[in-house]
Amino acid sequence: MKNISLNFESLNSSDGGISRVANLVLKFFEDRSKLNNDKTFLNIFRDDNIQNISNSNFVRKKFNRKSKLSFTINDFINSKKSDYILYDHLGLARSNLLHIKKKPYIVFLYGIDIWDKSNKKRLKAQKNSALSIAISNFTKHKALTTHGTLKNVKVCWLSTIYDEIKFVKKKKKNFNFLFLSRLEKNKGHQITIDAFNKIKKKNIKLIIVGKGPEYKNIKKKIASLNLQKKVKMYGFLEEKKLNNLWSKTDVLIMPSKVEGFGLVYIEAMSRGIPIITSKQDAGHEINVHGKTGYSADLNNKKKDELLIYMDKISNNNLKLKKMGKNAKNRWKNNFSYKEFKKRFEKIINDFEKNIN
């Protein structure tokens, strides 16, 4: 039995990928507590839906309501009762600097959070950790390239929070590409629209879902190419409406340059939907080029690989179905919750042995 302090930014999935990782990690420790009778102290910065957690082994006495001071105080109090601490990102781990008696802590590394060489406080938070968990080999490699040697970094691929999913594709007239992400620079929206505009195939659509600072620029791009009828923007969608879109999706596309993992890739794969990623980030690590989709080299100046693969997959129905089946199998064997549980459990067990 262990006493563990869990510190999360948020459990609200609409807050982004880190909150979904928090739910994944929380599920692991909830499952484990039923066997090991661990006592877990929860500290959530944005504690909107903390009331949804009902587990006698989980202790939560006071709400933070986005108060940094309250979060830091609760972190300090919980740490005194714990064997070790877990932070779901480097920003939160900075509160550990204020602890008088230090307890070993684990922190997750996602990508930009550790790739930014100018952020000395986050780098210090990593160096002070007893264990840092990079969410992909790409994230770890780029972090090491940026900073040189980093101690105690292990890789653990993420997963969906489920092992099974009910999913039925709907009949439709169009071939649909879905681009599902926050609307930010370097995600690949502009180059995707440019490539899409060059595809001659009729009855083809590009659906863009998400919100973010690039909304106006993307909308302007669509208008400048007179693509309003073929490219649709939906903003943020609730789960029910998003599931409806998934059922009409043929290919998930996100040729990003900034993904440390890409949860949306494995969500598509779990539904048997092929993916198009880039070779410039972790997408090519999740994707198996030519089998579960395509990974385009965005730095290839001689040919437009993104256009080639978008055109290729939208004109070969047999290839599409085969890739979809391969994608589903790869998700099941690598990115389902049970596979994450095996990976993460080994890392946590090894960590606990080392701190005893």
N, C-alpha and C positions, 0 to 999 in steps of 0.2 A: 504494500500500500504506500502511495506517495501523496504528498501535499503539493499541489501545483497551482501556480498563479498564471492565469491566462489573460493577456491584455490585447484587446481588439479595438480597431478603429470603429467598426460598425458591423452589424449583422443584417443590415438592410441591403438586399441584393441590388437594388436600384442605385446604390452608392458606388457600384463598380466592381472590378475584378477582385480587389483586395478583400472586399466584404464577402465575396463568394468563397474565397480561400478561407476566411475566418469561419464560415459555416461548415466548410469541409473539415477543418481542424477540430472544431467544436464537436462535430458528429463523431470523430475518431475518439476524442477523450470521453464523450458520453458513453459510447459503446464500451470503451475500456473500463470505465468506472463500475460498470455492472459486473465485471469479472474480478477486478482488482480491488474494488471498494476504495478507489482513490478519492481524495477530497480535493475539490477544485474551487479556487477562488476566482470569480469572474470580475473583470474590470473592462467595461465597454465605454469608449469615449462618446459615441453617438448611440445612446442606449434606448432607441425608439421601441424596439420589439423584444427587449430583454424579458418581458413578462411571458413570452412564449416558451421559455425554458422551464421545464418542471422536472427537476431531478434533485433528490434530497442530498446528494453528494456535491451539489453545486451551490456555492455560497455567494450571495449578492445582497448587500444591505442598503446601499445608497446609490441613487442615480447621479450620473455626472452631468447629463444634459449639455454636452459639448463644452464643459468647463475644463480647461487645461489644469487649473489648480486642483479641482476636485479629482480629476483623473490621476494626477501625480501623487496626491495624498493617499488615495485608495491603493495605488500601486505600491507605495511605501508600506502601508499597513498590511496588505496581503502578502508582501514579500517576507515579512517577519515570521509568518506562519507557514511558509512554503519551503520545500526542498529545492525548487528551482522555478524559474520564470520563463514564460514564452511571450514574445511580442510579435504581432503579425506584420510589422514593418519597421524599418530603421527610424522613421520619424518618432514613433512611440517609444522606441528603445532609448531615446535620449533622456527620458525621465529617470532612467536607471542611474544616470550620472549623479543624481541628488541623493542616492541611497548611501547611508553611512556604512552599514555592514552589508557588503556585497554578497549576493547569492548568484550562482551561475545562471546564465540566461541564454535562451535560444532566440534567434531572430531570422525572419524570412528575407531573402534577397530576390527582387522581382526583375529588375532591369535598370531603368533610368535612375532609380533611387541609389544604386551603387555605381553606376557608370559615370555619374557626374563628379568629375575630379575636383571641382571647386567647393563641393559641400563637405567641409572638414568635419563638421559635427556628426554627420551620418557615417563617415568613414571611421571616426573614433568609436561610434556605437557598434560598428561591425568588429573592430579590433578588440573591443572589450567583451565581446560575446564569447561564451564557452563553445557555442556551435552556431554556425550560420547555414541556413538551408537555401541553396539556390534552386529555383524552380525549373531550370533546364541546364544542360551542359553549355549551351550558348551563353546564358547569363553568367555562369561561372567563368567561362573562358574570357569573355569581354571584360569582366571585372578584374581578372588577373592581368589582362593586357593593359588596362587603365591604371591600375595601382601597383602592379608588381605582386609580390608575395602577399597573400591573405591567409591567415591561419584558420583552421577548423571549418572549412567550407565543404559541405556535402551536397550532392544533387538529389533532389526528389521530385520527379515529375508529379504534376497535379492530376486531377481526375474530375469527372462529373460527380455529383453527390449521390448518384443512383447507379444501380447495376442493370436495371431494366427500364425501358421507356415504351409507352404506348404511342405508336406513331403510324399514321396511315397517310400516304400521299393522295392528294386529290387530283382528279382529272382536270386538265386545263388546256387552253389553246396555245399559250405562249411558252417559250423556253425562258426560265427565270434565273438570273444571277441575283443572289442576295449578298449585300455588303452590310454587315452588322457590326458596328463599332462606335465608339465615341468619335465625333467629328473633329479631328485634330490633324495638324500638319504631320507629314511622314507616315500617315496610316495608309496612303495610297489611293485616296478618292479621286484626285485630279487625273492621275495617269490611267486609272481604271476607266474613267469617263472618256478619255481620249482614245483608248484602245477600243472600247465599246462602240464608239462613233464610227470606227473603221470597219466593223463587221457588217457584211452585206446581207446576212441572213435576215429574212422577214420573221415577224412574230417572235421577236426576242426582246426581253425587258431587263432592265437593271433596277433593282429595288434597294434603296439606301435607307437604313434604319439607324437612328441614334441622334444624339444632341451634342453640342459642343461649339467651341469658338469658330470653327470653320464653316458653320452652317450657311452664312451669307455668301461666302466665296464659292462654295460648292453649288449653291442655287444659281449664282451668277454664271458659273461655268456651263451648267446645263442649258440655261437660256441662250448663252452666246453660241451654242452649237445647235440650237433649235431642237432640243431633245426632250422637251417637256412631256411629250406623249409616250416616250419610250423609257424615260428615267423618272422614277417616282421617289420622292422623299417623304418619309413618314414620321420623323422625329422619334421620341421615345415611345415605346409601345408596352402596354401591360401584357402580362404573361399570356392571357387568353388570345389576344389579337396577334401576338408574336407567334404563338403556336400555329395559328391559322396560316400565317405567312410561311412558316417552316414547311407546312404541308404542300405548299405550292412551289417550293424551291428545288431547282435542279442542281445548282452549284453554289457553294459558299465561297465568296471571293474576298480576300483582304491581303493585298500585296504590300504589307507594311514593312517599315525599316526599323521599328522600335519595339516589337513584341519580345518580351522575355519568355513567353510561353504561348499564350493565345487560347484562352478557355473556349472561345467561340468555335475554334477549329474542332475541338473534340466534341462539342455539342452537336455540330453538324455531322461528324463521323458517327456518333451514336445513333443518328437517324438514317444512316446509310447514304449520306450526301457527300459527294466528292468535294475537295477543297482546292483552291488556288492560292498559294502563298508566294512569298519571295524567298530568295536565297540570302537576303541581307539581314535576316533576324532568325528567331527560334522557329519560325514557321516551317522551315525546311527540316528541322529536327523532328517535328510532330508528323509532318507529311512525308510520305514515301513517294518520291517523284516517279511518275509513270504508273503507279499502282493505286494509290489512294487519292490521286489528283496530280497537280503539277506545281512545281516551284520555279518561278521565273527569276532569271538573273536580271535585275533592274539596272545593272551597270554595263550590260552588253550594248555597246554603241553600234554594233554592226547590224543587229536585228532586234525587232520589238518582240521579245519572248512573251510578254504578257498578252499581246494581241494574238500571237501564234497559238498559245494554249487556250485562250478564250474561244477563238474560232474553231480550234480542233475539237474541243470537248462539246461544243454546241452543235457540231455537225456529225456526231458519231454516237448514236443512241446505244449501240451494243457496248461501246467503250464506257459510256456513262454508267450503265448498269453494272458492269464488271467492277469499275472503280468504286461505285457505291457499296457493293458487297465487300470489297477489300477494306474500305474505310470502316465499315461496321465491325469487321473482324479485328482490325487493328485497335479500335476503341475497346472492344470487349477484352482483348488480351493485354492491353497496356494502360488504358485510361478510364476503366470502370472503377467504381469506388472500392471494390474488393481488392483490386490490384494496387491502388494507392495505399490501402490499409496495410497490406503486406510490406510495402516499401517503407512507409512512415513508421510502422511498428518496430521494424528492425533498427532504424535510426534512433528512435526514442529509447528502445531497450539498451542499445549500446551506449547511448549518452548517459543513461541512469546508472549503468555499471561503472562508468568512468568517474562519476561524481561521488560515488559511495566511499 
